[in-house]
Amino acid sequence: MKQMNKLFLLVFCACFFSIQINAQSEKVAEGGTDVRVAKALNQDKTEYEVGNDGMYKVAFKTTGKRTQSALIDSETVKIFGLEMRLVFSFAQIGGNLPTPTVSKFLLEENLENFPNIWAIQKDKDGKFSIANLVYVPADTDGKTLNIALSSVMIAADKLEERLTKTDKF
């Protein structure tokens, strides 16, 4: 029963949080790149690439010979009046619907590892992607941004290895 209460609380909080984001989001950047990201990455001498979509991409070595990449969105949103930016890393892109065991694992992880959360998204072809994500202040410093990057990449890499036994990302 305690587990069910925790699960209900998690689902309620996730729904409330997503409703608040959708209700109070405000697109701040209109295309291009946000130079504040480059400035923060350069503070810690972090190597990065910038895609045509304005996303910053960072790759790190995780454990052993494994690597993982993460994306930093140039576009920002206002959440409760704070300008925030999304940092995320994929564990799976274009896979099958996660099993109940994996879904339960992700919900439990969401309970234990806030503010990082797992998100599952279905694409137009009916395939599923799983990403670990966190919002950071849009003008965050290099150290904080690198902590956010590390946390999403390590979590996504562990799940990628568990689900696929590969090192694709």
C-alpha positions as CSV (number, residue, x, y, z in Angstrom):
1,M,0.0,0.0,0.0
2,K,2.9,2.4,0.8
3,Q,4.3,1.7,-2.7
4,M,1.0,2.6,-4.2
5,N,0.8,5.8,-2.3
6,K,4.3,6.7,-3.5
7,L,3.4,5.9,-7.0
8,F,0.2,8.0,-6.8
9,L,2.2,10.9,-5.4
10,L,4.8,10.6,-8.1
11,V,2.2,10.5,-10.9
12,F,0.3,13.5,-9.3
13,C,3.5,15.5,-8.9
14,A,4.6,14.7,-12.5
15,C,1.2,15.7,-13.9
16,F,1.1,18.9,-11.8
17,F,4.7,19.8,-12.8
18,S,4.0,19.2,-16.5
19,I,0.7,21.2,-16.4
20,Q,2.6,24.1,-14.7
21,I,5.3,24.0,-17.4
22,N,2.8,24.0,-20.2
23,A,0.6,26.7,-18.6
24,Q,3.5,29.0,-17.7
25,S,6.0,28.3,-20.4
26,E,7.1,31.2,-22.6
27,K,9.5,30.7,-25.5
28,V,12.3,33.1,-25.0
29,A,14.9,32.3,-27.7
30,E,13.7,32.5,-31.3
31,G,16.0,30.1,-33.2
32,G,19.8,30.5,-33.4
33,T,22.0,29.7,-30.4
34,D,22.1,31.2,-27.0
35,V,25.6,32.4,-26.3
36,R,25.2,32.0,-22.6
37,V,25.5,28.3,-23.1
38,A,28.8,28.6,-25.0
39,K,30.0,31.0,-22.2
40,A,29.2,28.5,-19.5
41,L,30.7,25.6,-21.4
42,N,33.9,27.6,-22.1
43,Q,34.2,28.4,-18.4
44,D,34.9,24.7,-17.7
45,K,36.7,24.2,-21.0
46,T,34.0,21.7,-22.1
47,E,34.2,20.8,-25.8
48,Y,30.9,21.0,-27.7
49,E,29.3,21.1,-31.1
50,V,26.4,23.3,-32.1
51,G,23.8,21.8,-34.5
52,N,21.8,23.6,-37.2
53,D,18.8,23.5,-34.7
54,G,20.8,25.6,-32.2
55,M,21.2,22.6,-29.8
56,Y,24.6,22.3,-28.1
57,K,25.9,18.7,-28.0
58,V,28.5,17.5,-25.5
59,A,30.1,14.1,-25.3
60,F,31.9,12.6,-22.3
61,K,33.5,9.3,-21.4
62,T,31.4,7.6,-18.7
63,T,32.6,4.3,-17.3
64,G,35.2,2.1,-18.9
65,K,35.3,2.7,-22.6
66,R,31.7,3.9,-22.7
67,T,30.7,7.3,-24.0
68,Q,27.5,9.3,-23.8
69,S,26.3,12.5,-25.3
70,A,23.9,15.1,-24.0
71,L,22.0,18.0,-25.5
72,I,21.5,21.5,-24.2
73,D,18.6,23.5,-25.6
74,S,19.3,27.0,-26.8
75,E,15.6,27.9,-26.4
76,T,14.5,28.7,-22.9
77,V,11.2,28.5,-21.1
78,K,9.8,30.5,-18.2
79,I,8.7,28.3,-15.3
80,F,7.1,30.2,-12.4
81,G,8.8,33.3,-13.7
82,L,12.3,31.7,-13.9
83,E,14.1,31.4,-17.2
84,M,15.1,27.8,-17.5
85,R,16.9,25.6,-20.1
86,L,16.5,21.9,-20.8
87,V,19.5,19.5,-20.6
88,F,18.9,15.9,-21.6
89,S,20.5,12.7,-22.8
90,F,19.0,9.8,-24.6
91,A,19.1,6.2,-23.4
92,Q,17.0,4.9,-26.3
93,I,15.7,6.4,-29.6
94,G,13.2,4.7,-31.8
95,G,12.7,1.6,-29.6
96,N,9.7,-0.5,-28.6
97,L,7.3,0.4,-25.9
98,P,9.2,0.0,-22.6
99,T,8.2,-3.1,-20.7
100,P,6.2,-2.8,-17.4
101,T,9.5,-3.6,-15.5
102,V,11.4,-0.8,-17.2
103,S,8.5,1.7,-16.8
104,K,8.3,0.8,-13.1
105,F,12.1,1.3,-12.8
106,L,11.8,4.7,-14.4
107,L,9.0,5.8,-12.1
108,E,11.0,4.7,-9.1
109,E,14.1,6.6,-10.4
110,N,12.0,9.7,-10.8
111,L,11.0,9.4,-7.1
112,E,14.6,9.0,-5.9
113,N,16.6,11.3,-8.3
114,F,14.7,14.6,-8.4
115,P,15.2,17.0,-10.1
116,N,16.3,14.7,-12.9
117,I,13.4,12.9,-14.5
118,W,12.9,10.2,-17.1
119,A,10.7,11.0,-20.0
120,I,9.3,8.6,-22.6
121,Q,8.2,10.0,-25.9
122,K,6.4,8.3,-28.8
123,D,7.3,9.5,-32.3
124,K,5.1,9.7,-35.4
125,D,6.1,6.1,-36.4
126,G,5.0,4.6,-33.1
127,K,8.5,4.2,-31.8
128,F,9.6,5.3,-28.3
129,S,12.5,7.3,-27.0
130,I,13.7,7.5,-23.4
131,A,15.7,10.4,-22.1
132,N,16.9,11.6,-18.8
133,L,16.4,15.4,-18.4
134,V,16.8,18.2,-16.0
135,Y,16.0,22.0,-16.2
136,V,18.7,24.4,-15.2
137,P,18.6,28.2,-14.9
138,A,19.2,29.7,-18.4
139,D,22.2,31.8,-17.2
140,T,23.8,29.0,-15.1
141,D,27.5,28.9,-14.7
142,G,29.9,26.3,-16.2
143,K,30.3,24.2,-13.1
144,T,26.5,23.9,-12.5
145,L,25.9,23.1,-16.2
146,N,28.6,20.4,-16.2
147,I,27.0,18.8,-13.1
148,A,23.7,18.8,-14.9
149,L,25.3,17.3,-18.0
150,S,27.1,14.6,-16.0
151,S,24.0,13.6,-14.1
152,V,21.8,13.1,-17.2
153,M,24.6,11.4,-19.2
154,I,25.5,8.9,-16.5
155,A,21.8,8.0,-15.9
156,A,21.1,7.6,-19.6
157,D,24.3,5.6,-20.2
158,K,23.4,3.2,-17.5
159,L,19.9,2.6,-18.8
160,E,21.2,2.4,-22.4
161,E,23.6,-0.4,-21.4
162,R,20.9,-2.1,-19.4
163,L,18.3,-2.0,-22.2
164,T,20.5,-2.5,-25.3
165,K,23.9,-3.8,-24.1
166,T,25.3,-1.3,-26.6
167,D,27.1,2.1,-26.5
168,K,25.2,3.9,-29.3
169,F,25.0,7.4,-27.7
